């Protein structure tokens, strides 16, 4: 959790587990309650990525779950968006 204090930007990566983040990432996020309460997670830049074994394996719902946490932090969410060239390559 100490890295979350000094970092200006944080990128979370996680495999998808049934349309959600892994238990390990969730456990880490749950340890950040004190930092959230003191406002130390707010106004930082955040982003995330995920991977699955199949084309429709729940990537979107996993990112939405992760982004919900980031919004609670008061973070500034940065995503590639649908006009980024990488979106046309990944299918």
mmCIF file of the C-alpha atoms, coordinates in Angstrom:
data_MODEL
# 
_entry.id   MODEL 
# 
loop_
_atom_site.group_PDB 
_atom_site.id 
_atom_site.type_symbol 
_atom_site.label_atom_id 
_atom_site.label_alt_id 
_atom_site.label_comp_id 
_atom_site.label_asym_id 
_atom_site.label_entity_id 
_atom_site.label_seq_id 
_atom_site.pdbx_PDB_ins_code 
_atom_site.Cartn_x 
_atom_site.Cartn_y 
_atom_site.Cartn_z 
_atom_site.occupancy 
_atom_site.B_iso_or_equiv 
_atom_site.pdbx_formal_charge 
_atom_site.auth_seq_id 
_atom_site.auth_comp_id 
_atom_site.auth_asym_id 
_atom_site.auth_atom_id 
_atom_site.pdbx_PDB_model_num 
ATOM 1  C CA . UNK A 1 1  ? 0.000   0.000   0.000   1.00 0.00 ? 1  UNK A CA 1 
ATOM 2  C CA . UNK A 1 2  ? 2.913   2.420   0.522   1.00 0.00 ? 2  UNK A CA 1 
ATOM 3  C CA . UNK A 1 3  ? 3.460   2.669   -3.237  1.00 0.00 ? 3  UNK A CA 1 
ATOM 4  C CA . UNK A 1 4  ? -0.087  3.957   -3.597  1.00 0.00 ? 4  UNK A CA 1 
ATOM 5  C CA . UNK A 1 5  ? 0.798   7.025   -1.527  1.00 0.00 ? 5  UNK A CA 1 
ATOM 6  C CA . UNK A 1 6  ? 3.759   8.341   -3.517  1.00 0.00 ? 6  UNK A CA 1 
ATOM 7  C CA . UNK A 1 7  ? 2.638   7.249   -6.998  1.00 0.00 ? 7  UNK A CA 1 
ATOM 8  C CA . UNK A 1 8  ? 1.124   9.914   -9.256  1.00 0.00 ? 8  UNK A CA 1 
ATOM 9  C CA . UNK A 1 9  ? -0.377  7.270   -11.550 1.00 0.00 ? 9  UNK A CA 1 
ATOM 10 C CA . UNK A 1 10 ? -1.448  3.670   -10.968 1.00 0.00 ? 10 UNK A CA 1 
ATOM 11 C CA . UNK A 1 11 ? -2.256  1.006   -13.559 1.00 0.00 ? 11 UNK A CA 1 
ATOM 12 C CA . UNK A 1 12 ? -3.951  -2.162  -12.342 1.00 0.00 ? 12 UNK A CA 1 
ATOM 13 C CA . UNK A 1 13 ? -3.790  -5.377  -14.361 1.00 0.00 ? 13 UNK A CA 1 
ATOM 14 C CA . UNK A 1 14 ? -5.766  -8.495  -13.581 1.00 0.00 ? 14 UNK A CA 1 
ATOM 15 C CA . UNK A 1 15 ? -6.947  -11.692 -15.211 1.00 0.00 ? 15 UNK A CA 1 
ATOM 16 C CA . UNK A 1 16 ? -10.713 -11.999 -15.360 1.00 0.00 ? 16 UNK A CA 1 
ATOM 17 C CA . UNK A 1 17 ? -12.363 -14.327 -12.881 1.00 0.00 ? 17 UNK A CA 1 
ATOM 18 C CA . UNK A 1 18 ? -16.028 -14.860 -13.704 1.00 0.00 ? 18 UNK A CA 1 
ATOM 19 C CA . UNK A 1 19 ? -16.385 -11.258 -14.870 1.00 0.00 ? 19 UNK A CA 1 
ATOM 20 C CA . UNK A 1 20 ? -14.566 -9.759  -11.915 1.00 0.00 ? 20 UNK A CA 1 
ATOM 21 C CA . UNK A 1 21 ? -11.058 -8.984  -10.678 1.00 0.00 ? 21 UNK A CA 1 
ATOM 22 C CA . UNK A 1 22 ? -9.042  -11.734 -9.014  1.00 0.00 ? 22 UNK A CA 1 
ATOM 23 C CA . UNK A 1 23 ? -9.413  -12.387 -5.313  1.00 0.00 ? 23 UNK A CA 1 
ATOM 24 C CA . UNK A 1 24 ? -5.792  -11.342 -4.841  1.00 0.00 ? 24 UNK A CA 1 
ATOM 25 C CA . UNK A 1 25 ? -6.351  -7.898  -6.376  1.00 0.00 ? 25 UNK A CA 1 
ATOM 26 C CA . UNK A 1 26 ? -9.590  -7.472  -4.441  1.00 0.00 ? 26 UNK A CA 1 
ATOM 27 C CA . UNK A 1 27 ? -7.769  -8.347  -1.234  1.00 0.00 ? 27 UNK A CA 1 
ATOM 28 C CA . UNK A 1 28 ? -5.116  -5.710  -2.003  1.00 0.00 ? 28 UNK A CA 1 
ATOM 29 C CA . UNK A 1 29 ? -7.756  -3.096  -2.806  1.00 0.00 ? 29 UNK A CA 1 
ATOM 30 C CA . UNK A 1 30 ? -9.480  -3.891  0.483   1.00 0.00 ? 30 UNK A CA 1 
ATOM 31 C CA . UNK A 1 31 ? -6.283  -3.006  2.369   1.00 0.00 ? 31 UNK A CA 1 
ATOM 32 C CA . UNK A 1 32 ? -6.480  0.555   1.041   1.00 0.00 ? 32 UNK A CA 1 
ATOM 33 C CA . UNK A 1 33 ? -9.415  1.652   3.190   1.00 0.00 ? 33 UNK A CA 1 
ATOM 34 C CA . UNK A 1 34 ? -7.284  3.790   5.473   1.00 0.00 ? 34 UNK A CA 1 
ATOM 35 C CA . UNK A 1 35 ? -5.614  5.573   2.551   1.00 0.00 ? 35 UNK A CA 1 
ATOM 36 C CA . UNK A 1 36 ? -9.006  6.141   0.944   1.00 0.00 ? 36 UNK A CA 1 
ATOM 37 C CA . UNK A 1 37 ? -10.454 7.511   4.173   1.00 0.00 ? 37 UNK A CA 1 
ATOM 38 C CA . UNK A 1 38 ? -7.585  9.988   4.540   1.00 0.00 ? 38 UNK A CA 1 
ATOM 39 C CA . UNK A 1 39 ? -7.940  11.134  0.917   1.00 0.00 ? 39 UNK A CA 1 
ATOM 40 C CA . UNK A 1 40 ? -4.518  9.900   -0.145  1.00 0.00 ? 40 UNK A CA 1 
ATOM 41 C CA . UNK A 1 41 ? -5.894  7.998   -3.155  1.00 0.00 ? 41 UNK A CA 1 
ATOM 42 C CA . UNK A 1 42 ? -7.830  10.925  -4.628  1.00 0.00 ? 42 UNK A CA 1 
ATOM 43 C CA . UNK A 1 43 ? -6.776  12.999  -7.632  1.00 0.00 ? 43 UNK A CA 1 
ATOM 44 C CA . UNK A 1 44 ? -4.330  10.407  -8.932  1.00 0.00 ? 44 UNK A CA 1 
ATOM 45 C CA . UNK A 1 45 ? -4.419  9.058   -12.479 1.00 0.00 ? 45 UNK A CA 1 
ATOM 46 C CA . UNK A 1 46 ? -5.617  5.450   -12.719 1.00 0.00 ? 46 UNK A CA 1 
ATOM 47 C CA . UNK A 1 47 ? -6.114  2.954   -15.521 1.00 0.00 ? 47 UNK A CA 1 
ATOM 48 C CA . UNK A 1 48 ? -6.568  -0.779  -15.848 1.00 0.00 ? 48 UNK A CA 1 
ATOM 49 C CA . UNK A 1 49 ? -6.311  -3.745  -18.154 1.00 0.00 ? 49 UNK A CA 1 
ATOM 50 C CA . UNK A 1 50 ? -7.440  -7.339  -18.057 1.00 0.00 ? 50 UNK A CA 1 
ATOM 51 C CA . UNK A 1 51 ? -6.991  -10.617 -19.898 1.00 0.00 ? 51 UNK A CA 1 
ATOM 52 C CA . UNK A 1 52 ? -9.153  -13.646 -20.504 1.00 0.00 ? 52 UNK A CA 1 
ATOM 53 C CA . UNK A 1 53 ? -8.852  -16.997 -22.211 1.00 0.00 ? 53 UNK A CA 1 
ATOM 54 C CA . UNK A 1 54 ? -11.719 -16.257 -24.613 1.00 0.00 ? 54 UNK A CA 1 
ATOM 55 C CA . UNK A 1 55 ? -12.876 -13.343 -26.748 1.00 0.00 ? 55 UNK A CA 1 
ATOM 56 C CA . UNK A 1 56 ? -15.993 -12.773 -24.653 1.00 0.00 ? 56 UNK A CA 1 
ATOM 57 C CA . UNK A 1 57 ? -14.667 -13.807 -21.261 1.00 0.00 ? 57 UNK A CA 1 
ATOM 58 C CA . UNK A 1 58 ? -15.891 -10.865 -19.210 1.00 0.00 ? 58 UNK A CA 1 
ATOM 59 C CA . UNK A 1 59 ? -13.254 -8.219  -19.864 1.00 0.00 ? 59 UNK A CA 1 
ATOM 60 C CA . UNK A 1 60 ? -15.778 -5.388  -19.859 1.00 0.00 ? 60 UNK A CA 1 
ATOM 61 C CA . UNK A 1 61 ? -17.438 -6.349  -16.580 1.00 0.00 ? 61 UNK A CA 1 
ATOM 62 C CA . UNK A 1 62 ? -14.041 -6.848  -14.961 1.00 0.00 ? 62 UNK A CA 1 
ATOM 63 C CA . UNK A 1 63 ? -12.939 -3.357  -15.962 1.00 0.00 ? 63 UNK A CA 1 
ATOM 64 C CA . UNK A 1 64 ? -16.249 -1.894  -14.788 1.00 0.00 ? 64 UNK A CA 1 
ATOM 65 C CA . UNK A 1 65 ? -15.777 -3.526  -11.384 1.00 0.00 ? 65 UNK A CA 1 
ATOM 66 C CA . UNK A 1 66 ? -12.239 -2.166  -11.173 1.00 0.00 ? 66 UNK A CA 1 
ATOM 67 C CA . UNK A 1 67 ? -13.294 1.291   -12.337 1.00 0.00 ? 67 UNK A CA 1 
ATOM 68 C CA . UNK A 1 68 ? -16.018 1.382   -9.680  1.00 0.00 ? 68 UNK A CA 1 
ATOM 69 C CA . UNK A 1 69 ? -13.306 1.104   -7.033  1.00 0.00 ? 69 UNK A CA 1 
ATOM 70 C CA . UNK A 1 70 ? -11.239 3.813   -8.732  1.00 0.00 ? 70 UNK A CA 1 
ATOM 71 C CA . UNK A 1 71 ? -14.246 6.139   -8.733  1.00 0.00 ? 71 UNK A CA 1 
ATOM 72 C CA . UNK A 1 72 ? -14.675 5.546   -5.005  1.00 0.00 ? 72 UNK A CA 1 
ATOM 73 C CA . UNK A 1 73 ? -11.027 6.487   -4.520  1.00 0.00 ? 73 UNK A CA 1 
ATOM 74 C CA . UNK A 1 74 ? -11.724 9.833   -6.183  1.00 0.00 ? 74 UNK A CA 1 
ATOM 75 C CA . UNK A 1 75 ? -9.309  8.903   -8.937  1.00 0.00 ? 75 UNK A CA 1 
ATOM 76 C CA . UNK A 1 76 ? -8.980  10.308  -12.436 1.00 0.00 ? 76 UNK A CA 1 
ATOM 77 C CA . UNK A 1 77 ? -9.722  7.429   -14.795 1.00 0.00 ? 77 UNK A CA 1 
ATOM 78 C CA . UNK A 1 78 ? -7.819  7.350   -18.097 1.00 0.00 ? 78 UNK A CA 1 
ATOM 79 C CA . UNK A 1 79 ? -8.816  4.804   -20.730 1.00 0.00 ? 79 UNK A CA 1 
ATOM 80 C CA . UNK A 1 80 ? -7.856  4.412   -24.400 1.00 0.00 ? 80 UNK A CA 1 
ATOM 81 C CA . UNK A 1 81 ? -11.426 4.969   -25.606 1.00 0.00 ? 81 UNK A CA 1 
ATOM 82 C CA . UNK A 1 82 ? -12.983 3.548   -28.745 1.00 0.00 ? 82 UNK A CA 1 
ATOM 83 C CA . UNK A 1 83 ? -11.187 5.840   -31.188 1.00 0.00 ? 83 UNK A CA 1 
ATOM 84 C CA . UNK A 1 84 ? -7.723  4.684   -30.153 1.00 0.00 ? 84 UNK A CA 1 
ATOM 85 C CA . UNK A 1 85 ? -6.123  2.604   -32.954 1.00 0.00 ? 85 UNK A CA 1 
ATOM 86 C CA . UNK A 1 86 ? -5.502  -0.254  -30.508 1.00 0.00 ? 86 UNK A CA 1 
ATOM 87 C CA . UNK A 1 87 ? -9.269  -0.821  -30.273 1.00 0.00 ? 87 UNK A CA 1 
ATOM 88 C CA . UNK A 1 88 ? -9.440  -1.613  -33.985 1.00 0.00 ? 88 UNK A CA 1 
ATOM 89 C CA . UNK A 1 89 ? -6.667  -4.187  -33.719 1.00 0.00 ? 89 UNK A CA 1 
ATOM 90 C CA . UNK A 1 90 ? -7.890  -6.102  -30.667 1.00 0.00 ? 90 UNK A CA 1 
ATOM 91 C CA . UNK A 1 91 ? -11.285 -6.918  -32.169 1.00 0.00 ? 91 UNK A CA 1 
# 
